[in-house]
Amino acid sequence: MAFDIDMIKKVYAQMAERVEKAREVVGKPLTLSEKILYNHLWDGMPNKAFTRGKDYVDFAPDRIACQDATAQMALLQFMQAGKKNVAVPTTVHCDHLIQAKQGAAADLKRANETSNEVFDFLESVSNKYGIGFWKPGAGIIHQVVLENYAFPGGMMIGTDSHTVNAGGLGMVAIGVGGADAVDVMAGMAWELKFPKLIGVKLTGELSGWTASKDVILKVAGILTVKGGTGAIVEYFGPGAKNLSCTGKGTICNMGAEIGATTSTFGYDDSMERFLRATDRADIADAANTVREHLTGDPEVYKNPEKYFDEVIEIDLSTLRPHLNGPFTPDLATPVGQLGEKARKNDWPIKVDWGLIGSCTNSSYEDLTRAASIAQQAIDKKLKPKSDFGINPGSEQIRFTAERDGLLSVFENLGATVFTNACGPCIGQWDRSDRKGDEKNTIVHSFNRNFSKRADGNPNTHAFVGSPEMVAAIAISGRLDFDPMNDTLTNEDGQEVKLDEPVGLELPPKGFDVKENGYLAPNEDGANVVVKVAEDSERLELLTPFEPIKDEALSNVKLLIKAFGKCTTDHISMAGPWLRYRGHLDNISNNCLIGAVNAYNKKTNFVKNQLDGEYGGVPDTQREYKKKGIYTIVVGDHNYGEGSSREHAAMEPRHLGVAAVLVKSFARIHETNLKKQGMLGLTFANEADYDKIQEDDTFNFVDISDFAPDTPLTIEITHKDGSKDTIKANHTYNAAQIAWYREGSALNVIKRENA
């Protein structure tokens, strides 16, 4: 039986009428993405056609999912909203605060000891406000959502950028900051700029060493990390129907790495099989009644160039396995060509670790394909040259995989099976062979490979591939190994070749689990006490932000001009800093410490204009704050790429940064800045980035006239007294300007609920 089946049936009951009305107002056949969007309008029945990439639209998502690291700040904000209960089905999943070190049992025990106050807070606040709670060890949020909550044609938002994973079950699922989630929890509309549409036509069928992961690795190479910004990527074609549901999830999951709003697939037989296998036959039966509306109209897929803003075609039959990296997930290289590229760029050929799992590739099918390679290594007497780590996606997958002998295969190969949690993928890894400053290489089946991401070491070169390719590379111990053509020498001195991987879409004996880790909330949480200790170092009740006065935006100082890639990992690191995700002041001590200063190419080393001394970014900013001086951060393209973590916006806001001025933003981060009452601006002329000098002072000369579709004028005074005047564009609409004027979007909610 599915969770929230009545809600799902309601979505389907209104779909036919709304889709038909949407076709009428749009005046043409509809993509799947458009059907879902128009079926979830806040105002109900469609009555106008929206312009892609321009119109801001209010939506009514069906549900919300939060992971423990971001749920803390989201729920601390919701507690200020004045509501007794969440307005839509919401869940919290404890998967980020479990460090991978010794193995599942020991690591989970340690996490429950070291993070117990956070887990207690999340459990109590969930219980009070009607939120479903998934305990530590229950699984990775996106795999648990796919197995329990995702449904074709639905719309959900989640406080994690990889919420998009649910597109594998035909949803429009979008990663957001916690303030966005609070809007929906509080029963308000959720605003999104109507997305552009990118169509990816898949033909042929995967075979051999090529996996679903290779589809998105190829797409990332084509579109780059910002090519999908502001767009939904919709996959279709005969090749799409040949992919498993969890394979589709993998492709959608890594759509976050191209900046896409989300990615999705039309409902098909593989989704129906997955729904029935995960005890949700009632959803499959309901979906079948509106099946024609759960995919794009035939005319759209017949002539996609007429209906999508961009179309890409990939033949799965000729697609080759890829490894993407290092340091960016869009640097795509077919396996077999990587050795030459590595030697040319002086990347270490020796591979120290192979890591399998994460929210991207931790399904039963993923484990079976990787286990088929691991079993070959045992049978062919191959001793792995690299260490192995495995993170199952959920307790259901772990239990089933253990029952079916998959985990023992990895363990017989010497692998460490970690907790059903994110672990190394998000920096929660106490690496046993720490390398210091030594250059080294790891391969993994995760989604991101930014510098310092997995182990905190800027010299770790991480490459992204499918689970089976990771297994093969780890067994060989070499980055230049090509399992399709190369041989390995076994313990008997014989040359042996790995056979193609073999996997199972679903467990033949069905899924099973003894304790899935779910706790339902009280029906009435009025008497539940939310647990936050006054002296806690990890949790802190929030104080509302004060509005930034117009007169304060003169003599604004430059905090840092960031050089090159500046992701949310650079702005607000994860790893050991995850422990402070519920304490804004403490976590603000990591604010921008990973950003590279354009003037000295160092991290966490900026000039304090008050005394001319250099120091850490947070320390310098706190000195400005003491003096009541606002600052500005300047950045390059795709600023804020990566995670949905709103801490990357809240920390600068808390410390006194008033504006962020960049060449371009990643979508979620730009929204997060707006939500927290800051100015998120882009250079009208990108060349003006080069005009910014280290000792500059900024005057926002026309901030009092801040209005939609009107650039702001900024006067820059240099140290020598000379001045430049530049224009800064923005995408604020009237409601978002109100957030800024009130100090934050949450302040607006509180005022309306007062």
Buried (B, 14 or more C-beta within 10 A) or exposed (E): EBBBBEBBBEBBEBBBEBBEBBBEEBEEBBBBBBBBBBBBBEEEEBEEBBEBBEEBBBBBBBBBBBBBBBBBBBBBBBBBBEBEBBBBBBBBBBBBBBBBBBBBEEBBBBBBEBBEBBBBBBBBBBBBBBBBBBBBBBBBBBBBBBBBBBBBBBBBBBBBBBBBBBBBBBBBBBBBBBBBBBBBBBBBBBBBBBBBBBBBBBBBBBEEBBBBBBBBBBBBBEBBBBBBBBBBBBBBBEBBBBBBBBBBBBBBBBBBBBBBBBBBBBBBEBBBBBBBBBBBBBBBEBBEEBBEBBBBBEEBBEEBEEBBBBBBEBEBEEBBBBBBBBBBBBBBBBBBBBBEBBEEEEBBBEBBBBBBBBBBBBBBBBBBBBBBBBBBBEEBEBEBBBBBBBBBBBBBBBBBBBBBEBBEBBBEBEBBBBBBBBBBBBBBBBBEEEBEEEBBBBBBBBBBBBBBBBBBBEBBBBBBBBBBBBBBBBBBBBBBBBBBEBEBEBEEEEEBEBBBBEBBBBBEEEBEBEEBBBBEBEEEBEEBEBBBEEEBEBBBBBEBBEBBEBEBBBEBBBBBBBBEBBBBBBBBBBBEBBBBBBBBEBBBBBBBBBBBBBBEEEBBBBBBBEEEEBBBBBBBBBBBBEEEBBBBBBBBBBBBBBBBBBBBBBBBBBBBBBBBBBBBBBBBBBBBBBBBBBBBBBBBEEEBBEEBBBBBBBBBBBBEEBEEEEBBBBBBBBEEEEEBEBBBBBBBBEBBBBBBBBBBBBBBBBEEEE
